[in-house]
């Protein structure tokens, strides 16, 4: 008899626990990998305090996130890519009611192998490299420098693939329809630095927070104009409960504001209300 009572007590407790877990509602955020720097701690804090509504962030890139938003498999996208007319038309056709909020700015930098005997390049030179117009390093030097640069051979341009917001931002900044067909493409920022550090003839770009000074690379180009804006793109249709979306936005902005100095040390500039106007 006692065993039966214990069994029913355990079963009842498990049932109540299961019910409480079933009441949890998750909102999914997808987008550029830079989001791991800004969402991880926020989501942990928010989920610890919220009994029902929870959030989860996965990377995968801005473009992947936008497609998922259109399929309504995610609720929010973090994107370093500005929406183009094609994106807007697709979102409209899917009847996605979108709210877009600029939240951060981040520098994009170009890096090369540290042994490359070139101190820096300019935007015009980067466009020539990325487009494939300039194919060899000797083309970048003076007559005296060409023999040394010739040892570095053919230029290998390393780019993030089209899933990533940085890809779209850099392509737009260079005013190119696409990069050279022989470009090396990577899924993640960290892979760019790994590739450049292992290939002395390569040059590539990545978001500043991913740059590791201990690698065999150096920054060969950085400029204030090469600063990308990160956006929250929220599907309003996903937030049915009154005040649910507003609570998320306010909580997230408060988190960014209170952690702005820490984020700035990583190269991420928080946009305040005045700056976004």
C-alpha positions, 0 to 999 in steps of 0.5 A, spaced: 500 500 500 505 504 501 509 503 495 502 504 491 502 511 495 509 513 493 508 511 486 502 515 485 505 521 489 511 521 484 507 520 478 503 526 480 509 530 481 512 528 474 505 530 471 505 537 474 512 538 472 510 536 465 504 540 465 509 546 467 514 545 462 509 544 456 506 551 458 513 554 456 513 558 450 519 559 445 521 564 441 526 563 436 532 568 433 536 566 428 541 570 424 549 572 423 554 569 428 555 576 431 549 575 435 552 570 439 556 576 442 550 579 444 544 574 445 547 569 449 548 572 456 541 576 455 537 570 453 540 566 459 538 572 464 531 573 460 530 565 461 532 565 468 527 570 470 521 568 465 517 562 467 513 561 461 516 565 455 523 563 453 528 565 447 533 561 443 538 564 438 542 560 433 546 562 428 546 560 421 547 567 417 542 573 416 540 570 409 538 563 412 534 567 418 530 571 413 528 565 409 526 562 416 522 568 417 518 567 411 517 560 413 515 562 420 520 557 423 523 563 427 520 569 430 526 574 430 532 575 425 539 578 427 542 581 421 548 585 418 544 585 411 540 591 410 533 588 406 533 589 399 527 590 394 527 582 393 527 581 400 521 586 402 517 583 396 518 576 398 516 578 405 510 582 403 508 576 399 508 572 405 504 577 409 510 578 414 508 584 418 516 586 420 518 591 425 526 593 424 530 596 429 537 598 428 541 595 435 549 595 434 554 597 429 560 593 428 567 594 424 568 590 418 576 589 417 580 586 411 586 581 414 592 578 410 598 574 412 602 577 417 608 576 412 605 580 406 610 586 405 604 590 404 602 595 410 595 597 407 590 597 401 585 602 399 578 601 397 579 601 390 585 596 391 580 591 395 575 592 389 580 590 384 582 584 388 575 582 390 572 582 383 578 578 380 581 584 376 587 584 380 589 577 380 597 577 382 600 580 388 606 583 384 600 588 381 600 591 387 607 593 388 612 598 385 617 596 380 622 595 386 617 591 390 614 587 384 620 581 385 618 580 392 611 580 391 611 575 386 613 570 391 606 571 394 603 568 387 596 569 385 591 572 390 586 568 394 580 572 396 577 569 402 569 571 403 564 569 407 558 565 403 552 569 401 548 566 408 552 571 412 550 579 412 557 581 412 557 578 405 552 582 403 555 588 406 562 588 403 559 587 396 555 593 397 560 597 400 565 595 394 559 596 389 560 589 386 554 585 383 558 579 386 565 577 388 571 573 383 569 566 381 575 563 384 574 566 391 574 562 397 568 561 401 567 560 408 561 559 413 563 563 419 568 569 421 573 564 425 574 560 418 576 566 415 582 568 419 584 560 420 584 560 412 588 567 411 593 565 417 594 558 413 595 561 406 600 567 405 597 569 399 590 570 401 586 576 403 579 576 407 574 580 411 571 579 418 567 582 423 572 585 428 570 581 434 572 575 431 579 577 430 584 574 434 591 578 434 595 571 436 594 568 429 599 569 423 595 575 420 594 582 420 589 588 419 591 590 412 585 595 411 580 598 416 575 604 415 570 608 419 565 607 412 566 600 413 562 599 419 556 595 418 549 596 422 546 590 426 538 589 425 533 586 429 527 584 424 521 582 428 515 578 425 510 581 429 505 576 427 509 571 432 507 575 438 500 574 440 500 575 447 499 583 449 505 586 451 510 580 449 514 583 443 514 590 447 517 586 453 522 583 449 525 589 446 525 593 452 529 588 456 534 587 450 535 594 449 536 595 457 541 589 457 545 592 451 545 599 454 547 596 461 553 592 457 555 597 452 562 598 455 563 591 455 561 590 448 565 596 446 571 592 448 569 587 443 568 592 438 561 592 438 557 599 438 550 599 441 546 604 438 542 608 443 535 611 441 538 618 439 543 615 434 537 610 431 533 616 429 
